[in-house]
Amino acid sequence: MTDPSNYVRERTQEGRRDVQWPDAPEPLPVPVYDNHCHLEIADGPSTGSGTGGLSLREQLDRAGEVGVMGVVQAGGDIDSSRWSAWAAASDPRVLAAVAIHPNEAPAYRDAGTLDAAIAVIDELAAQPRVRAIGETGLDFFRTEADGIPAQHESFEAHIALAKKHDLAMQIHDRDAHDAVLETLERVGAPDRTVFHCFSGDAAMAEIAAKRGYYLSFAGNVTFKNAQNLRDALKVTPRERILVETDAPFLTPTPHRGRPNAPYLIPVTVRFMAVQLEVGLEELCAQLAANTLEVYGSFED
């Protein structure tokens, strides 16, 4: 999953780290969903249990109070994927995505356990509330050249699992845009393919949308230096747009540097509505419909 050490570096740009939860935003007029989060990662101030962070129920209750009615909880290794499947089975407000993150794939292969790890993902994918394979993909930012073959092997194996189980796929793509697009075109993308935390530009967004992929935008679309994401958002057809937190990472402006959580989705959605020059209610309804189209009902 996302490297916590990198997250800490991002949050301490000015030599300090504010771990207090931001105030809750104004509730959305139409309910939406958080399409990608990591609620197994404890973050934020202690709640008195000594573990820090919030419980799953507390996270979901806070989200519901502002109109975020459910989350897609994503895994990145065996343990977090098992936790994601457990969370989805435990609470009707959660659906799960399971996978071996591309940055984890080289370590599994070096240990001779990549095939076994993918077999575990295959087993988890059969559970009824596991609705996606993810996050999987390619990351050329953190992985050295000798680890890239393992990423490709893992990515293609996950694509096969998404097709086998007729599940959506959540793609992690960092500094690997061309390679990800080429792989999807060569081996054939699953019917419902999502670029989690889309990081490309408008040209890539147009290619992805033309191929029928979904683009999920996170809090970094609000960052001052992320004009490429805003440009991509504006050229993406409305029926292909999703929203996520990637919590506890990528907290939207003006709360950047503090813990992120599903209850902060309204901040990003309101920002997106302004960028798209569309009414907030209309955008919320479209985002909710898109989520259900990709992952199915939370009530099943």
Secondary structure as the mmCIF struct_conf table of DSSP 4:
data_model
#
loop_
_struct_conf.conf_type_id
_struct_conf.id
_struct_conf.beg_label_comp_id
_struct_conf.beg_label_asym_id
_struct_conf.beg_label_seq_id
_struct_conf.end_label_comp_id
_struct_conf.end_label_asym_id
_struct_conf.end_label_seq_id
HELX_RH_AL_P HELX_RH_AL_P1 PRO A 4 ARG A 11
TURN_TY1_P TURN_TY1_P1 THR A 12 GLU A 14
BEND BEND1 GLY A 15 GLY A 15
BEND BEND2 GLN A 20 GLN A 20
HELX_LH_PP_P HELX_LH_PP_P1 TRP A 21 LEU A 28
BEND BEND3 PRO A 29 VAL A 30
STRN STRN1 VAL A 32 CYS A 37
TURN_TY1_P TURN_TY1_P2 LEU A 39 GLU A 40
BEND BEND4 ILE A 41 ILE A 41
BEND BEND5 GLY A 44 PRO A 45
BEND BEND6 GLY A 48 THR A 51
BEND BEND7 GLY A 53 GLY A 53
HELX_RH_AL_P HELX_RH_AL_P2 LEU A 56 GLU A 65
TURN_TY1_P TURN_TY1_P3 VAL A 66 GLY A 67
STRN STRN2 VAL A 68 ALA A 74
BEND BEND8 GLY A 76 ASP A 77
HELX_RH_AL_P HELX_RH_AL_P3 ILE A 78 SER A 90
TURN_TY1_P TURN_TY1_P4 PRO A 92 ARG A 93
STRN STRN3 VAL A 94 VAL A 98
TURN_TY1_P TURN_TY1_P5 PRO A 102 GLU A 104
HELX_RH_AL_P HELX_RH_AL_P4 ALA A 105 ASP A 110
TURN_TY1_P TURN_TY1_P6 ALA A 111 GLY A 112
HELX_RH_AL_P HELX_RH_AL_P5 LEU A 114 ALA A 125
TURN_TY1_P TURN_TY1_P7 ALA A 126 ALA A 126
BEND BEND9 GLN A 127 GLN A 127
TURN_TY1_P TURN_TY1_P8 PRO A 128 ARG A 129
STRN STRN4 VAL A 130 ASP A 139
TURN_TY1_P TURN_TY1_P9 PHE A 140 ARG A 142
BEND BEND10 THR A 143 THR A 143
HELX_RH_3T_P HELX_RH_3T_P1 ALA A 145 GLY A 147
HELX_RH_AL_P HELX_RH_AL_P6 ILE A 148 HIS A 165
TURN_TY1_P TURN_TY1_P10 ASP A 166 ASP A 166
STRN STRN5 ALA A 168 ARG A 174
BEND BEND11 ASP A 175 ASP A 175
HELX_RH_AL_P HELX_RH_AL_P7 HIS A 177 VAL A 187
BEND BEND12 ASP A 191 ARG A 192
STRN STRN6 THR A 193 PHE A 195
TURN_TY1_P TURN_TY1_P11 HIS A 196 CYS A 197
HELX_RH_AL_P HELX_RH_AL_P8 ALA A 202 LYS A 210
TURN_TY1_P TURN_TY1_P12 ARG A 211 GLY A 212
STRN STRN7 TYR A 214 PHE A 217
HELX_RH_3T_P HELX_RH_3T_P2 GLY A 219 THR A 222
BEND BEND13 PHE A 223 PHE A 223
TURN_TY1_P TURN_TY1_P13 LYS A 224 ASN A 225
HELX_RH_AL_P HELX_RH_AL_P9 GLN A 227 VAL A 235
BEND BEND14 THR A 236 THR A 236
HELX_RH_3T_P HELX_RH_3T_P3 ARG A 238 ARG A 240
STRN STRN8 ILE A 241 VAL A 243
STRN STRN9 ALA A 247 ALA A 247
TURN_TY1_P TURN_TY1_P14 PRO A 248 PRO A 248
BEND BEND15 PHE A 249 PHE A 249
HELX_LH_PP_P HELX_LH_PP_P2 THR A 251 PRO A 252
TURN_TY1_P TURN_TY1_P15 THR A 253 PRO A 254
BEND BEND16 HIS A 255 HIS A 255
TURN_TY1_P TURN_TY1_P16 ARG A 256 GLY A 257
BEND BEND17 ARG A 258 ARG A 258
HELX_RH_3T_P HELX_RH_3T_P4 PRO A 262 LEU A 264
HELX_RH_AL_P HELX_RH_AL_P10 ILE A 265 LEU A 276
TURN_TY1_P TURN_TY1_P17 GLU A 277 GLU A 277
HELX_RH_AL_P HELX_RH_AL_P11 LEU A 280 TYR A 295
TURN_TY1_P TURN_TY1_P18 PHE A 298 GLU A 299
#
